[in-house]
Amino acid sequence: MTARRPALMLVVVAVVALAAGALATVASSQDQVATPAVPVLAPVVATTVACPGLRSREGYTESSVAAATPPLKAGASRSPTDSTSARATVRTLTTDPADSKNLIVLHEPGERGLYVGRSGERDSVVGRGDGALAPGFSVTQTERTVDGSGRGIAATACLPTGPDFWFVGAASGVGQRAVLVLTNPEGATASVDVDLYGPKGPVDAPSARGVQVDPRSRTELRLDQLAPGLPVLAVHVKVTSGRLSAAMTETDVDGRQPKGTDWIPSALPPATQVIVPGVPPVAKGRESTVRLDVVAPGASDAVVKLSLVTSDGAFAPAGKDVLEVSAGSVTSFDLTGVLRGQAAALMLESDVPITAGAKVVLRRPDFYGDMLFVSASEALTAAAVVPENETTQDLATRLVLTAPQGAATVDVSAFNASDSADSTVTIPAGTTTVFTVKPPQGQPRYGLVVTPRPGSGPVVGVRFIDEEGARGPLVSALPLRAARLTALVREAVPQLTAGMPGYSS
């Protein structure tokens, strides 16, 4: 009996050691589980955007929607697993998904698709990119009206759904028709409250509260019915339930004389420092007016310092370097004289949060003209993709780019399925540069990618369409916004205690 005791002790010691090791392993795994996973950047796998809707009229308006994804970089190749899920479509938005139809289908990075609406077509549309076609998938909508009360070019980016949208510069006076378009691409009802700010303060508009937008549909709100007779308005769309995308358009007339039309791009939420880029230059033989609109939605008056960034550098305009905006109101300032027809960005610094936009009218004195809107925008942090651009004898596509802090450099690629025209643009620190885009060989309509180079200073800007029509200019501006390329995701961490009794995550 005594001879066997050492062996038995060894067995007991071994069992205790194994148990201790197992407990240590469990404790170690518990420590790993307790440590939160660190988010990492990964390519997006799905991108969805909504367009406010086609508005085609035979003989008057060509309404089109375009979609594109950026081409693969030189030397890059698609993963074999990408091909099964890679797809991008633009479809009509219908209450019953079975009634929806494809307008555009893309299969490869760098593809571009265009759909031109038929006469009388007023469909809302929704775009979705999946797999390898999700990063950078972008959609725009453009209307070109050659005659009639809506004469002009109007372009807008189709935006993802969001909880909050700001629009600055619309009007509801005589001959001014501004429309807020709320598009719900989801399967559940969305509800919104719309706050309106006028020159004398917040506007009481009960019918703008609790607006319901049915699933897979759109609702239009006319500002001349919500708040009639106001020369300028700021609009804040707050989504209280569900998800939707918002857009704003305005058409101006003087009796029967057209004065222009465009979509008003959404502005950044209020902040103490904002930049409104993209005021275009005035071509020879034209006249212009530039109106800056600033809203101070809070409870305190705003004192705003204004500086203009032009090709000659940044300066504070004499007599308009300090602007005052009453609490809860939107105030307009005429900058036509101080800009002297130069391309510019408007830099505003305030003691309380504000946001802003500008309305620009370009016309020939003996004929008609057109108008465009630009809004407070953020600097490019990644490539901007603009699917629909055009260059002809009478129509130019330009970039109005500003480097507010330090010199900036961007790569510009105009592309189609088989070719590209690539350029590099350097913007000196504290200046604004106008760059005329060169199209791919023999391709008047093309996609465009604008990418800030690594180490570049911040750059803000717009894509500017400028057509010299038979009866005067047709113009529109589209903000350059970083495309959705990556998203923060959490890495998976092994959980060794899964399924063990007495342990939980």
Legacy VTK file of the C-alpha trace (Angstrom):
# vtk DataFile Version 3.0
C-alpha trace
ASCII
DATASET POLYDATA
POINTS 505 float
0.000 0.000 0.000
2.713 2.420 0.942
4.572 1.696 -2.291
1.628 2.975 -4.345
1.182 6.325 -2.554
3.784 8.296 -4.592
2.093 7.298 -7.866
-1.321 8.288 -6.511
0.052 11.654 -5.387
1.478 12.224 -8.836
-1.932 11.573 -10.361
-3.589 14.010 -7.920
-0.953 16.651 -8.600
-1.388 16.180 -12.347
-5.176 16.534 -12.106
-4.828 19.670 -9.979
-2.333 21.112 -12.453
-4.606 20.390 -15.412
-7.549 21.940 -13.585
-5.496 25.009 -12.744
-4.430 25.257 -16.369
-8.006 24.974 -17.565
-9.105 27.645 -15.087
-6.252 29.877 -16.239
-7.321 29.354 -19.849
-10.915 30.233 -18.954
-9.770 33.302 -16.996
-7.558 34.338 -19.877
-10.415 33.933 -22.353
-12.677 35.911 -20.011
-10.109 38.698 -20.011
-10.117 38.657 -23.826
-13.898 38.795 -23.965
-13.991 41.641 -21.434
-11.722 43.747 -23.647
-13.866 45.536 -26.255
-12.974 44.823 -29.869
-11.202 47.738 -31.531
-13.130 49.112 -34.548
-11.253 48.863 -37.837
-11.894 50.356 -41.264
-13.250 47.913 -43.835
-14.771 48.399 -47.302
-18.522 48.974 -47.187
-20.570 46.002 -48.376
-23.818 47.847 -49.194
-24.720 51.428 -50.115
-28.291 52.720 -50.615
-29.329 56.193 -51.813
-32.644 57.811 -52.778
-33.354 60.311 -55.565
-36.200 62.837 -55.306
-37.725 61.833 -58.665
-37.669 62.237 -62.435
-39.536 65.235 -63.875
-39.621 64.790 -67.653
-41.703 66.884 -70.072
-41.525 66.247 -73.817
-39.975 69.151 -75.693
-39.069 70.949 -72.478
-37.248 68.832 -69.906
-34.764 66.001 -70.243
-34.677 64.360 -66.825
-31.991 61.749 -66.266
-30.421 59.678 -63.521
-26.829 58.411 -63.644
-24.904 55.938 -61.490
-21.213 55.038 -61.291
-18.564 53.402 -59.164
-14.919 54.518 -59.227
-12.555 52.474 -61.420
-10.099 50.107 -59.752
-6.694 51.636 -59.142
-3.903 50.629 -61.511
-2.652 47.143 -60.685
-5.634 46.305 -58.462
-7.820 43.303 -59.173
-11.138 42.087 -57.893
-11.243 39.179 -55.483
-12.808 36.036 -57.003
-15.376 36.072 -54.184
-16.495 39.575 -55.144
-18.134 38.487 -58.397
-21.003 36.614 -56.732
-22.296 39.581 -54.719
-21.081 42.498 -56.834
-24.039 44.367 -58.286
-25.353 47.903 -58.385
-28.808 48.951 -59.529
-31.005 51.995 -59.838
-34.693 51.079 -59.641
-38.016 52.858 -59.558
-39.410 53.263 -56.048
-42.868 51.676 -55.870
-45.179 50.796 -52.999
-45.090 47.165 -54.105
-41.464 46.064 -54.699
-42.721 43.611 -57.326
-43.764 46.578 -59.500
-40.307 48.169 -59.364
-38.211 48.142 -62.536
-34.491 48.395 -63.199
-33.320 51.631 -64.814
-29.557 51.019 -64.488
-27.561 47.864 -63.723
-23.770 47.915 -63.124
-21.564 44.810 -62.900
-17.955 46.070 -62.735
-16.061 48.822 -60.844
-15.611 51.821 -63.113
-18.891 51.250 -64.946
-21.268 54.130 -65.492
-24.959 53.954 -66.363
-27.409 56.578 -67.608
-31.203 56.523 -67.829
-33.136 59.305 -69.583
-36.767 59.613 -68.488
-39.722 59.426 -70.835
-42.222 62.224 -71.291
-44.369 62.684 -68.206
-42.313 60.290 -66.082
-42.209 61.295 -62.402
-40.861 58.186 -60.701
-38.836 58.384 -57.529
-35.797 56.135 -57.768
-33.526 54.319 -55.336
-29.973 53.101 -55.923
-28.175 50.230 -54.202
-24.628 48.915 -54.553
-23.572 45.565 -53.082
-20.278 43.735 -52.642
-17.380 45.109 -54.677
-19.677 47.766 -56.191
-20.738 49.234 -52.840
-17.592 51.336 -52.123
-17.959 54.660 -53.917
-21.341 53.829 -55.506
-22.924 57.201 -56.319
-26.072 58.396 -58.099
-27.059 61.849 -59.393
-30.203 63.274 -60.952
-30.173 66.037 -63.592
-32.894 68.019 -65.366
-32.253 70.229 -68.391
-35.146 72.456 -69.438
-34.569 74.478 -72.612
-37.744 76.579 -72.582
-40.746 77.487 -70.509
-41.111 78.628 -66.910
-38.674 75.997 -65.591
-35.855 76.892 -67.980
-32.428 75.940 -66.584
-30.261 73.042 -65.479
-30.946 71.463 -62.078
-28.697 68.748 -60.622
-28.652 66.995 -57.266
-26.860 64.123 -55.593
-29.039 61.228 -54.456
-28.444 60.910 -50.710
-28.586 58.118 -48.140
-31.353 58.232 -45.565
-30.517 60.273 -42.489
-31.994 61.761 -39.315
-31.379 65.435 -40.022
-31.226 67.765 -43.068
-30.666 71.540 -43.423
-31.502 73.692 -46.477
-30.696 77.412 -46.600
-31.795 79.967 -49.218
-35.206 78.874 -50.494
-37.984 81.464 -50.887
-41.790 81.563 -50.963
-42.480 84.980 -52.456
-44.451 85.804 -55.584
-43.025 83.852 -58.530
-40.830 81.675 -56.282
-41.815 78.039 -55.970
-39.718 75.989 -53.560
-40.608 72.353 -52.885
-39.288 70.039 -50.161
-39.233 66.420 -51.362
-39.217 63.684 -48.697
-38.393 60.207 -50.056
-38.851 57.088 -47.921
-37.163 54.021 -49.506
-37.768 51.839 -46.445
-40.546 49.388 -45.622
-41.873 51.339 -42.607
-43.618 54.710 -42.322
-41.371 57.682 -41.547
-42.385 60.771 -39.586
-40.720 64.197 -39.711
-40.959 67.630 -38.159
-39.998 70.548 -40.411
-38.757 73.723 -38.708
-38.829 76.939 -40.754
-36.782 80.083 -40.087
-37.586 83.407 -41.768
-36.111 86.912 -41.677
-38.112 87.753 -38.535
-37.571 84.488 -36.677
-39.083 80.999 -36.505
-42.179 80.513 -38.665
-45.252 78.910 -37.148
-46.302 76.186 -39.605
-48.436 73.550 -37.820
-48.919 71.500 -40.996
-45.133 70.951 -41.115
-45.175 68.976 -37.846
-45.627 65.229 -37.746
-45.557 64.801 -41.519
-46.058 61.131 -42.399
-44.287 59.574 -45.395
-45.614 56.156 -46.347
-43.261 53.219 -46.971
-41.522 53.214 -50.364
-43.008 56.569 -51.411
-42.380 60.305 -51.437
-44.176 63.374 -50.148
-43.825 66.955 -51.457
-44.264 70.074 -49.303
-44.544 73.488 -50.977
-43.019 76.341 -48.994
-45.431 78.880 -50.472
-48.207 76.920 -48.744
-46.364 76.351 -45.450
-44.939 79.889 -45.111
-46.058 82.162 -47.974
-44.569 85.496 -48.956
-41.052 85.222 -47.504
-37.961 86.323 -49.471
-35.684 83.738 -47.834
-36.077 80.692 -45.600
-33.968 78.118 -43.820
-35.483 74.646 -43.491
-34.573 72.024 -40.879
-35.917 68.507 -41.494
-35.910 66.355 -38.330
-36.770 62.677 -38.722
-38.632 61.577 -35.591
-39.287 57.968 -36.624
-38.277 55.742 -39.514
-35.739 56.706 -42.175
-35.891 58.962 -45.212
-33.923 61.212 -47.569
-34.713 64.898 -48.164
-34.156 67.233 -51.125
-35.169 70.814 -51.939
-35.783 72.465 -55.319
-36.741 76.007 -56.364
-37.967 77.539 -59.626
-38.292 81.323 -60.046
-40.330 83.264 -62.627
-41.197 86.918 -63.229
-44.619 86.803 -64.812
-43.940 84.526 -67.794
-40.226 85.200 -67.857
-38.105 82.337 -66.467
-35.494 83.312 -63.885
-33.901 79.935 -63.230
-34.231 76.633 -61.440
-32.012 74.329 -59.361
-31.870 71.884 -56.477
-30.647 73.386 -53.207
-27.909 71.149 -51.749
-28.217 70.191 -48.107
-26.019 72.250 -45.786
-23.874 71.115 -42.870
-25.558 71.304 -39.450
-24.940 74.546 -37.510
-21.378 75.095 -36.243
-19.234 78.056 -35.250
-17.073 77.731 -38.393
-18.528 76.936 -41.833
-17.346 77.274 -45.449
-19.642 77.815 -48.437
-17.571 76.843 -51.490
-18.276 77.039 -55.185
-19.355 80.579 -56.097
-18.505 80.446 -59.829
-16.742 83.106 -61.914
-18.675 85.353 -64.288
-17.958 84.734 -67.970
-17.593 87.579 -70.439
-20.887 89.083 -71.548
-22.762 88.008 -68.418
-24.046 89.643 -65.272
-24.297 88.079 -61.841
-25.732 88.520 -58.378
-24.501 86.708 -55.266
-26.610 86.535 -52.095
-25.296 84.978 -48.877
-27.937 83.553 -46.505
-27.030 82.813 -42.870
-29.280 81.185 -40.263
-28.727 81.327 -36.492
-31.258 78.782 -35.194
-30.370 79.065 -31.508
-31.572 81.391 -28.759
-28.700 83.893 -29.140
-27.872 86.481 -31.806
-24.895 85.627 -33.998
-21.946 87.878 -34.761
-20.286 86.458 -37.887
-16.870 87.279 -39.293
-16.802 86.865 -43.087
-13.796 86.354 -45.342
-13.727 85.596 -49.055
-11.267 83.161 -50.637
-10.620 83.988 -54.305
-7.844 83.303 -56.792
-6.019 86.319 -55.340
-6.152 84.975 -51.773
-8.337 85.474 -48.715
-9.598 88.863 -47.573
-12.280 90.411 -45.380
-14.654 92.529 -47.503
-14.739 96.142 -46.376
-18.049 96.994 -44.754
-19.206 93.357 -44.725
-16.471 91.709 -42.714
-18.774 91.473 -39.655
-22.382 90.343 -40.102
-25.170 90.201 -37.525
-27.946 87.606 -37.527
-30.803 87.713 -35.025
-31.540 84.629 -32.948
-33.847 82.129 -34.663
-33.744 83.931 -38.004
-32.147 83.816 -41.447
-30.537 86.976 -42.854
-29.402 87.732 -46.415
-26.334 89.753 -47.457
-25.617 90.987 -50.997
-22.019 90.136 -51.950
-22.243 91.000 -55.656
-20.113 94.119 -55.439
-17.384 92.777 -53.170
-16.791 89.631 -55.258
-16.326 91.487 -58.555
-17.255 88.409 -60.578
-14.514 86.179 -59.151
-14.849 82.527 -58.207
-14.837 82.273 -54.416
-15.508 80.374 -51.240
-17.207 82.122 -48.319
-15.650 81.482 -44.890
-17.749 82.286 -41.823
-16.724 82.283 -38.168
-19.412 82.890 -35.561
-19.712 83.151 -31.796
-22.760 80.817 -31.873
-23.636 77.923 -34.200
-24.803 78.912 -37.679
-25.139 77.363 -41.107
-25.321 79.062 -44.493
-25.814 78.944 -48.242
-25.605 81.266 -51.229
-27.810 81.917 -54.249
-26.035 82.884 -57.478
-27.803 84.237 -60.569
-25.937 84.313 -63.906
-27.568 85.929 -66.946
-27.004 87.715 -70.210
-28.402 91.253 -70.070
-30.270 90.869 -73.364
-31.640 87.366 -72.712
-32.519 85.006 -69.900
-30.378 83.518 -67.179
-30.299 80.728 -64.635
-29.559 80.356 -60.929
-27.690 77.939 -58.704
-27.349 77.318 -54.990
-24.267 76.406 -52.953
-24.245 75.412 -49.286
-21.984 74.967 -46.282
-19.858 71.880 -47.023
-17.112 69.856 -45.395
-13.637 69.186 -46.759
-13.047 66.094 -48.879
-11.776 63.196 -46.798
-11.969 60.637 -49.632
-12.747 60.457 -53.339
-15.837 62.272 -54.613
-17.698 60.473 -57.424
-19.948 62.406 -59.851
-21.589 59.981 -62.328
-23.036 62.462 -64.841
-20.928 65.163 -66.518
-20.871 66.582 -70.020
-18.561 68.540 -72.305
-19.681 69.918 -75.683
-18.968 72.988 -77.760
-21.471 74.965 -75.673
-21.292 73.161 -72.327
-18.328 72.956 -69.952
-17.844 70.964 -66.754
-15.651 72.796 -64.255
-14.428 72.293 -60.719
-14.363 75.256 -58.340
-11.838 74.190 -55.662
-10.675 76.010 -52.524
-7.753 75.271 -50.177
-8.695 77.141 -46.976
-5.667 75.911 -44.974
-2.410 74.947 -46.659
-1.843 73.977 -50.278
-4.069 71.179 -51.573
-3.627 68.702 -54.411
-6.326 66.542 -56.017
-6.295 63.939 -58.759
-9.108 64.333 -61.305
-10.193 61.410 -63.473
-12.863 61.721 -66.166
-13.772 58.158 -67.147
-16.008 55.908 -69.191
-15.990 52.154 -69.717
-12.950 52.140 -72.004
-10.906 55.280 -71.380
-10.052 58.028 -68.899
-8.563 61.509 -68.963
-6.491 62.096 -65.816
-5.195 65.368 -64.402
-3.635 66.695 -61.212
-4.759 70.052 -59.806
-2.818 71.990 -57.172
-4.595 74.752 -55.254
-2.260 77.231 -53.519
-2.927 77.786 -49.826
-5.736 80.235 -49.113
-6.957 80.478 -52.720
-9.706 79.267 -55.045
-8.958 77.608 -58.406
-11.264 76.938 -61.356
-10.381 73.816 -63.372
-12.029 72.899 -66.690
-12.417 69.116 -66.937
-11.088 67.345 -70.039
-13.418 64.522 -71.162
-12.294 61.053 -72.273
-11.534 60.828 -75.984
-14.730 61.094 -78.031
-17.046 60.820 -75.010
-19.093 63.947 -74.234
-20.829 62.322 -71.234
-18.666 60.706 -68.568
-18.091 59.969 -64.891
-15.787 61.992 -62.687
-13.667 61.112 -59.643
-11.939 63.817 -57.564
-9.471 62.432 -55.004
-7.387 64.424 -52.498
-3.779 63.241 -52.472
-2.186 61.889 -49.278
-0.687 64.772 -47.333
-2.828 67.356 -49.130
-4.269 70.251 -47.188
-8.065 70.406 -46.826
-9.996 71.068 -50.053
-13.649 72.014 -50.538
-15.434 72.530 -53.822
-18.237 71.955 -56.307
-18.737 70.498 -59.768
-20.067 73.375 -61.910
-22.034 72.853 -65.166
-21.986 75.892 -67.459
-23.872 75.890 -70.768
-24.143 78.885 -73.076
-27.684 78.398 -74.314
-29.288 80.185 -77.239
-31.219 82.411 -74.808
-28.611 82.758 -72.083
-26.666 80.578 -69.648
-27.870 77.317 -68.076
-25.947 76.490 -64.892
-25.922 74.204 -61.858
-23.536 73.363 -59.020
-23.095 70.053 -57.197
-21.089 69.833 -53.942
-18.066 67.510 -53.991
-18.814 65.084 -51.161
-16.658 62.173 -50.073
-18.093 58.918 -51.395
-18.849 56.143 -48.922
-15.847 53.844 -49.307
-15.228 52.378 -45.852
-17.034 51.817 -42.568
-15.944 51.169 -38.994
-16.534 47.555 -37.979
-15.529 45.591 -34.894
-13.215 42.636 -35.305
-14.546 39.292 -34.078
-12.816 38.018 -30.885
-12.716 34.256 -30.120
-14.907 33.386 -27.108
-13.508 30.163 -25.606
-16.151 30.018 -22.867
-19.065 29.790 -25.295
-21.333 26.899 -24.292
-19.583 26.250 -20.956
-21.962 26.150 -17.968
-21.565 28.966 -15.513
-20.063 31.415 -18.068
-21.719 34.002 -20.265
-20.584 36.856 -22.484
LINES 1 506
505 0 1 2 3 4 5 6 7 8 9 10 11 12 13 14 15 16 17 18 19 20 21 22 23 24 25 26 27 28 29 30 31 32 33 34 35 36 37 38 39 40 41 42 43 44 45 46 47 48 49 50 51 52 53 54 55 56 57 58 59 60 61 62 63 64 65 66 67 68 69 70 71 72 73 74 75 76 77 78 79 80 81 82 83 84 85 86 87 88 89 90 91 92 93 94 95 96 97 98 99 100 101 102 103 104 105 106 107 108 109 110 111 112 113 114 115 116 117 118 119 120 121 122 123 124 125 126 127 128 129 130 131 132 133 134 135 136 137 138 139 140 141 142 143 144 145 146 147 148 149 150 151 152 153 154 155 156 157 158 159 160 161 162 163 164 165 166 167 168 169 170 171 172 173 174 175 176 177 178 179 180 181 182 183 184 185 186 187 188 189 190 191 192 193 194 195 196 197 198 199 200 201 202 203 204 205 206 207 208 209 210 211 212 213 214 215 216 217 218 219 220 221 222 223 224 225 226 227 228 229 230 231 232 233 234 235 236 237 238 239 240 241 242 243 244 245 246 247 248 249 250 251 252 253 254 255 256 257 258 259 260 261 262 263 264 265 266 267 268 269 270 271 272 273 274 275 276 277 278 279 280 281 282 283 284 285 286 287 288 289 290 291 292 293 294 295 296 297 298 299 300 301 302 303 304 305 306 307 308 309 310 311 312 313 314 315 316 317 318 319 320 321 322 323 324 325 326 327 328 329 330 331 332 333 334 335 336 337 338 339 340 341 342 343 344 345 346 347 348 349 350 351 352 353 354 355 356 357 358 359 360 361 362 363 364 365 366 367 368 369 370 371 372 373 374 375 376 377 378 379 380 381 382 383 384 385 386 387 388 389 390 391 392 393 394 395 396 397 398 399 400 401 402 403 404 405 406 407 408 409 410 411 412 413 414 415 416 417 418 419 420 421 422 423 424 425 426 427 428 429 430 431 432 433 434 435 436 437 438 439 440 441 442 443 444 445 446 447 448 449 450 451 452 453 454 455 456 457 458 459 460 461 462 463 464 465 466 467 468 469 470 471 472 473 474 475 476 477 478 479 480 481 482 483 484 485 486 487 488 489 490 491 492 493 494 495 496 497 498 499 500 501 502 503 504
